[in-house]
């Protein structure tokens, strides 16, 4: 990892953690929605709507965090560093 700036290392960490947290949150929310669907007497969107909404929020959050991390990696190289 020679030649990588501290900002870029932070960007790599943000990118990785955002991806993992987003994916784990999405998977957990989908799992919870299936559990709610299994326990519901009336199988419909009302039983799983909140959990699917939460899964979508985790997915979007992971994507936004990953994009931010990627931008930090790309623009994190200082002007004095050789290309």
N, C-alpha and C positions, 0 to 999 in steps of 0.2 A: 504494500500500500504506500510505497514511496511516491512522493509528489502529490499526495492528497492533502488538501488543507483541512484545518479544523472545521471550517464551515461545511465542507463537503462530507466530512465524517458525520457531522450532525445531520446533514441531509440524508445520508444513507440510513442512519438510525431512525429518523422520522419516516422515511419511505418504508422501511421494513416493518416497523411497529404499526404504522397505520394500516398496512396491508393485512398483517396478522390479526390485529384487533377487529378490523372490519370483517374479515372472513369468519373469525370465531364468533363474533356477534351475530352475523347473518345466519350461520349454521345453528347457533343456539336458539335464535328467534324462530327459525323454521321448525326446529324440533319442538319448541314450546307450542307453536301453532298446531302441529299434528297432535300433541297431547291434548290441547284444548278441544280439538275437533273430535278426538276419541271420547272425551268425557261429556261432550255436549249431547243433549237429547235431540235437539234440532240441528242437524248438520247444515250450516249455512255460513255466509260470510261474516255474520255477527259473532260467531264463535272464534274466528281466527283473524278477524280484521285488524285488531290492535297489534297482534304478534307479527303479521305480515308487514304492517306499517313500520314496526320497529326493525324488522329485517332490512327493509329498504333504507331506513335511516342509517343503519350500520354500514350498509353497502356504499351509500353516498359518502358517509363520513370517511370510510377507508379510502375511497377514490380521491376525495379532496385532500386528505392528508398525504396520500402518495404523490399527488401532483405537486403539492407544496414541497415535499421532500425532494422530488426530482428537480424542481426549479432551484432549490437551494444547492443541489449538487451541480447543476449546470452553471449557475451564476456565482457559485461560492469560491471560485478561483480568483485570487487577488490579482490586480493589474501587474504586480511585480513578478508573478510566477511565470515561468516560461510555458509556452503552449505545448 
